[in-house]
Amino acid sequence: MQYPPDMPATARRHPDLRPTLRGLAWTSPFLLGTLLFLVVPAAMSFSFSLTDYSLIEPPLSVGLGNYREMLGDPLFWRVVRNTAFFALGSVLLGTPMAIALAALVETRARGSALVRAVIFFPTLVPIVAASIGWMWLYAGEHGLINRLLGRVGIHDAPDWLNDTRTAMPALIVMSLWFIGSPVVIYGAAMRDVPRTLFEAADLDGMGPLTRFRNVTLPMISPAVLFNVVVSVIWALQVFAVPAIMTKGGPNEATNVYALYVYRTAFDYGRMGYASALAWVQLLLTLVLALIVVLGSRRFVFYRN
């Protein structure tokens, strides 16, 4: 440690710890909260993942038995596929749509501020209320979507949430309801693009689409990376929407990973197996997020 040259030798031997103690005092709520509500539960969950624990009887150690069981669990692989499909669909649909909406809003046309507020407003609606509203939209005979389709001559529309072919796509479309947050982030990133780049693009004769592809997209690529990573993490942990709208049905078509973990723990009373599932979910999420971040190095431009 470097000390000031005029510091007395006694002070060097006995440094003043009061600033450090004050800092620890101010950060103690965060440190204690992290310890009590994150570190300790995570450690307990990992210990439970090595046991057969029914919540009623004491845990019985089974080593890596729960993890080996997953390899032969057909429902585990089904929910993995369902979750991957939901994540892929929501990200591939939501990302370009959010970028397009942000670009339209940032044209600074009359009423763009109102449009931005309207796009962001759905994110303020509680997810339970939004899910119930979308259940009414998707309802088979009396739902608003099928009524509108009937008025244009389509009378054989499916019962969206009760058909194995349409249930998961319906949930993916519903996930776009929360697109307001990434739109706001993309809009802020677009406003931060230097005007001089647009002026240079105009001098080079670029049209609006070419300028957007060659100037705007590279400059907002860090925001795209951030939103994609957040969207992937959210999609891999989605729970409330399928739990409320479909309860995992029909025929396990919308049974996603987090819902399977919840059911395994509290419906089937297998807390040990559920804890192992949760740790696998954590590892898969970290691996996928790392793949996205590492794979983005060729496409993300950071300004110095």
Contacts in CASP RR format, 6 or more apart in sequence:
PFRMAT RR
TARGET T0000
AUTHOR 0000-0000-0000
METHOD contacts of the structure
MODEL  1
MQYPPDMPATARRHPDLRPTLRGLAWTSPFLLGTLLFLVVPAAMSFSFSL
TDYSLIEPPLSVGLGNYREMLGDPLFWRVVRNTAFFALGSVLLGTPMAIA
LAALVETRARGSALVRAVIFFPTLVPIVAASIGWMWLYAGEHGLINRLLG
RVGIHDAPDWLNDTRTAMPALIVMSLWFIGSPVVIYGAAMRDVPRTLFEA
ADLDGMGPLTRFRNVTLPMISPAVLFNVVVSVIWALQVFAVPAIMTKGGP
NEATNVYALYVYRTAFDYGRMGYASALAWVQLLLTLVLALIVVLGSRRFV
FYRN
3 11 0 8 1.000
3 12 0 8 1.000
24 31 0 8 1.000
45 275 0 8 1.000
45 278 0 8 1.000
45 279 0 8 1.000
46 275 0 8 1.000
46 279 0 8 1.000
47 59 0 8 1.000
48 59 0 8 1.000
48 271 0 8 1.000
48 272 0 8 1.000
48 275 0 8 1.000
49 66 0 8 1.000
49 67 0 8 1.000
49 272 0 8 1.000
49 275 0 8 1.000
49 276 0 8 1.000
49 278 0 8 1.000
49 279 0 8 1.000
50 61 0 8 1.000
50 62 0 8 1.000
50 63 0 8 1.000
50 64 0 8 1.000
50 66 0 8 1.000
50 276 0 8 1.000
51 59 0 8 1.000
51 60 0 8 1.000
51 61 0 8 1.000
51 62 0 8 1.000
51 63 0 8 1.000
51 272 0 8 1.000
52 59 0 8 1.000
52 60 0 8 1.000
52 61 0 8 1.000
52 62 0 8 1.000
52 66 0 8 1.000
52 270 0 8 1.000
52 272 0 8 1.000
52 273 0 8 1.000
53 59 0 8 1.000
53 60 0 8 1.000
53 270 0 8 1.000
53 271 0 8 1.000
53 272 0 8 1.000
53 275 0 8 1.000
54 269 0 8 1.000
54 270 0 8 1.000
54 271 0 8 1.000
55 265 0 8 1.000
55 269 0 8 1.000
55 271 0 8 1.000
59 272 0 8 1.000
66 272 0 8 1.000
66 273 0 8 1.000
66 275 0 8 1.000
66 276 0 8 1.000
67 276 0 8 1.000
67 280 0 8 1.000
69 273 0 8 1.000
70 76 0 8 1.000
70 276 0 8 1.000
70 277 0 8 1.000
70 280 0 8 1.000
75 252 0 8 1.000
75 255 0 8 1.000
75 260 0 8 1.000
76 260 0 8 1.000
76 277 0 8 1.000
78 252 0 8 1.000
78 255 0 8 1.000
79 252 0 8 1.000
79 255 0 8 1.000
79 256 0 8 1.000
79 257 0 8 1.000
79 259 0 8 1.000
79 260 0 8 1.000
80 257 0 8 1.000
82 168 0 8 1.000
82 252 0 8 1.000
82 253 0 8 1.000
82 254 0 8 1.000
82 255 0 8 1.000
82 256 0 8 1.000
82 257 0 8 1.000
83 235 0 8 1.000
83 236 0 8 1.000
83 238 0 8 1.000
83 256 0 8 1.000
83 257 0 8 1.000
85 168 0 8 1.000
86 168 0 8 1.000
86 171 0 8 1.000
86 172 0 8 1.000
86 175 0 8 1.000
86 235 0 8 1.000
86 238 0 8 1.000
86 256 0 8 1.000
87 231 0 8 1.000
87 232 0 8 1.000
87 235 0 8 1.000
87 236 0 8 1.000
89 172 0 8 1.000
90 172 0 8 1.000
90 175 0 8 1.000
90 176 0 8 1.000
90 231 0 8 1.000
90 235 0 8 1.000
91 228 0 8 1.000
91 231 0 8 1.000
91 232 0 8 1.000
91 235 0 8 1.000
93 172 0 8 1.000
93 173 0 8 1.000
93 176 0 8 1.000
94 175 0 8 1.000
94 176 0 8 1.000
94 179 0 8 1.000
94 182 0 8 1.000
94 231 0 8 1.000
95 182 0 8 1.000
95 224 0 8 1.000
95 227 0 8 1.000
95 228 0 8 1.000
95 231 0 8 1.000
97 176 0 8 1.000
97 179 0 8 1.000
98 179 0 8 1.000
98 180 0 8 1.000
98 182 0 8 1.000
98 183 0 8 1.000
98 186 0 8 1.000
98 227 0 8 1.000
99 186 0 8 1.000
99 217 0 8 1.000
99 220 0 8 1.000
99 224 0 8 1.000
101 119 0 8 1.000
101 179 0 8 1.000
101 180 0 8 1.000
101 183 0 8 1.000
102 182 0 8 1.000
102 183 0 8 1.000
102 184 0 8 1.000
102 186 0 8 1.000
102 187 0 8 1.000
102 190 0 8 1.000
103 186 0 8 1.000
103 190 0 8 1.000
103 212 0 8 1.000
103 216 0 8 1.000
104 115 0 8 1.000
105 112 0 8 1.000
105 115 0 8 1.000
105 116 0 8 1.000
105 119 0 8 1.000
105 183 0 8 1.000
105 187 0 8 1.000
106 112 0 8 1.000
106 187 0 8 1.000
106 190 0 8 1.000
106 191 0 8 1.000
116 183 0 8 1.000
116 184 0 8 1.000
119 179 0 8 1.000
119 180 0 8 1.000
119 183 0 8 1.000
120 180 0 8 1.000
120 181 0 8 1.000
120 183 0 8 1.000
120 184 0 8 1.000
122 130 0 8 1.000
122 177 0 8 1.000
122 178 0 8 1.000
122 179 0 8 1.000
122 180 0 8 1.000
123 178 0 8 1.000
123 180 0 8 1.000
123 181 0 8 1.000
127 240 0 8 1.000
127 241 0 8 1.000
128 240 0 8 1.000
128 244 0 8 1.000
130 174 0 8 1.000
130 177 0 8 1.000
131 174 0 8 1.000
131 240 0 8 1.000
131 241 0 8 1.000
131 244 0 8 1.000
131 245 0 8 1.000
132 244 0 8 1.000
134 174 0 8 1.000
134 177 0 8 1.000
134 245 0 8 1.000
135 161 0 8 1.000
135 244 0 8 1.000
135 245 0 8 1.000
136 143 0 8 1.000
136 144 0 8 1.000
137 143 0 8 1.000
137 144 0 8 1.000
137 145 0 8 1.000
138 145 0 8 1.000
138 160 0 8 1.000
138 161 0 8 1.000
138 170 0 8 1.000
138 245 0 8 1.000
139 146 0 8 1.000
139 159 0 8 1.000
139 161 0 8 1.000
140 146 0 8 1.000
140 157 0 8 1.000
140 158 0 8 1.000
140 159 0 8 1.000
140 160 0 8 1.000
140 162 0 8 1.000
141 159 0 8 1.000
145 157 0 8 1.000
145 160 0 8 1.000
146 157 0 8 1.000
146 160 0 8 1.000
149 155 0 8 1.000
149 157 0 8 1.000
150 157 0 8 1.000
158 165 0 8 1.000
158 166 0 8 1.000
160 166 0 8 1.000
160 167 0 8 1.000
160 170 0 8 1.000
161 167 0 8 1.000
161 170 0 8 1.000
161 245 0 8 1.000
161 246 0 8 1.000
161 250 0 8 1.000
162 250 0 8 1.000
163 250 0 8 1.000
164 250 0 8 1.000
164 251 0 8 1.000
164 253 0 8 1.000
167 246 0 8 1.000
167 249 0 8 1.000
167 250 0 8 1.000
167 253 0 8 1.000
167 254 0 8 1.000
168 253 0 8 1.000
168 254 0 8 1.000
171 241 0 8 1.000
171 242 0 8 1.000
171 245 0 8 1.000
171 246 0 8 1.000
171 254 0 8 1.000
174 241 0 8 1.000
174 245 0 8 1.000
175 235 0 8 1.000
175 238 0 8 1.000
175 241 0 8 1.000
182 227 0 8 1.000
182 230 0 8 1.000
182 231 0 8 1.000
185 223 0 8 1.000
185 226 0 8 1.000
185 227 0 8 1.000
186 220 0 8 1.000
186 223 0 8 1.000
186 224 0 8 1.000
186 227 0 8 1.000
188 223 0 8 1.000
189 219 0 8 1.000
189 220 0 8 1.000
189 222 0 8 1.000
189 223 0 8 1.000
190 216 0 8 1.000
190 220 0 8 1.000
192 219 0 8 1.000
193 215 0 8 1.000
193 216 0 8 1.000
193 219 0 8 1.000
193 220 0 8 1.000
194 219 0 8 1.000
197 215 0 8 1.000
197 219 0 8 1.000
198 211 0 8 1.000
198 215 0 8 1.000
201 207 0 8 1.000
201 210 0 8 1.000
201 211 0 8 1.000
201 214 0 8 1.000
201 215 0 8 1.000
202 211 0 8 1.000
206 214 0 8 1.000
206 215 0 8 1.000
217 224 0 8 1.000
218 301 0 8 1.000
219 301 0 8 1.000
219 303 0 8 1.000
221 296 0 8 1.000
221 299 0 8 1.000
221 300 0 8 1.000
221 301 0 8 1.000
222 300 0 8 1.000
222 301 0 8 1.000
222 302 0 8 1.000
224 300 0 8 1.000
225 292 0 8 1.000
225 293 0 8 1.000
225 296 0 8 1.000
225 300 0 8 1.000
228 292 0 8 1.000
229 289 0 8 1.000
229 292 0 8 1.000
229 293 0 8 1.000
232 285 0 8 1.000
232 288 0 8 1.000
232 289 0 8 1.000
232 292 0 8 1.000
233 285 0 8 1.000
233 289 0 8 1.000
236 257 0 8 1.000
236 281 0 8 1.000
236 284 0 8 1.000
236 285 0 8 1.000
236 288 0 8 1.000
237 257 0 8 1.000
237 258 0 8 1.000
237 281 0 8 1.000
237 285 0 8 1.000
238 256 0 8 1.000
238 258 0 8 1.000
239 256 0 8 1.000
239 258 0 8 1.000
239 259 0 8 1.000
239 262 0 8 1.000
242 248 0 8 1.000
242 254 0 8 1.000
242 255 0 8 1.000
242 256 0 8 1.000
242 259 0 8 1.000
243 259 0 8 1.000
243 262 0 8 1.000
245 254 0 8 1.000
246 253 0 8 1.000
246 254 0 8 1.000
248 254 0 8 1.000
248 255 0 8 1.000
248 256 0 8 1.000
248 259 0 8 1.000
249 255 0 8 1.000
257 277 0 8 1.000
257 281 0 8 1.000
258 281 0 8 1.000
260 277 0 8 1.000
261 274 0 8 1.000
261 277 0 8 1.000
261 278 0 8 1.000
261 281 0 8 1.000
262 274 0 8 1.000
264 270 0 8 1.000
264 273 0 8 1.000
264 274 0 8 1.000
264 277 0 8 1.000
265 271 0 8 1.000
265 272 0 8 1.000
265 274 0 8 1.000
265 275 0 8 1.000
END
